[in-house]
Amino acid sequence: MRLEGKNVLITGAAQGIGKSVALGMAKEGANIAIADLNIESAQDTAREVSASGVKSIAIKLDVSKQDDVKAAFGVFTGELGALDILVNNAGITRDTVLLRMKEEDWDAVLNINLKGSFLCSKEAIKIMVKQRSGKIISISSVVAFMGNPGQANYSSSKAGLIGLTKTIAKEYAGRGIRANAVAPGFIRTAMTDILNDEVKNEMKKAIPLGQFGTPEDVTNAIIFLASKEADYITGQVIHVNGGMYM
């Protein structure tokens, strides 16, 4: 129970990696706020998380809107009190090659993936500086370091998260706040499951370990960074990619 009694807010946690993180942290004893634009799915996930014997709430949140973020953090503190851990997980893709990419597709991805993490981190830090403790963990991506055709917006947003993470780490270390990031590679999801074997095999050729990662692989890294064992780690990126980027 490495996170027993800790209060956690996870954005984009109704499904996918965010949901895996919520379930994994709950098993470690943390109380979890499931923040997501899809409130119905968030409520379903919150009920699933509560089965671990912890407190879990669902909060409707559009991370790209400052007023929504402020309101969501107000609900969190009203329901759970102290904020020990923020996981910036909310993210979207709008993939196409650069010359075909519309300005609105660029803006949408940057607004959710990067601006959203900025807004949420800012509200979290307001709480954490008063406590003189807290951890902020952001989900970047292997493409932040490698680039990826068709993902100029996504790669840029995830690279920006690294700069944001390192800056928070330097600015607020003196207040007891740690900021780190996790950069997943190809992770097995519902989207990769529907690909045919030929496409999957081509993707796997880029991975030295020869297999996709799982949401649980990413979750394990996040739980470690959230735990006491990682108290002397800040401003770092943990790569979870099977050797795809070294």
PyMOL commands that set and color helices and strands:
alter all, ss='L'
color gray80, all
select helices_A, chain A and resi 16-27+39-50+66-80+98-100+103-131+143-146+152-175+190-193+197-204+215-226+228-230
alter helices_A, ss='H'
color red, helices_A
select strands_A, chain A and resi 7-11+31-36+56-60+85-88+134-139+177-184+237-240
alter strands_A, ss='S'
color yellow, strands_A
deselect
rebuild
show_as cartoon
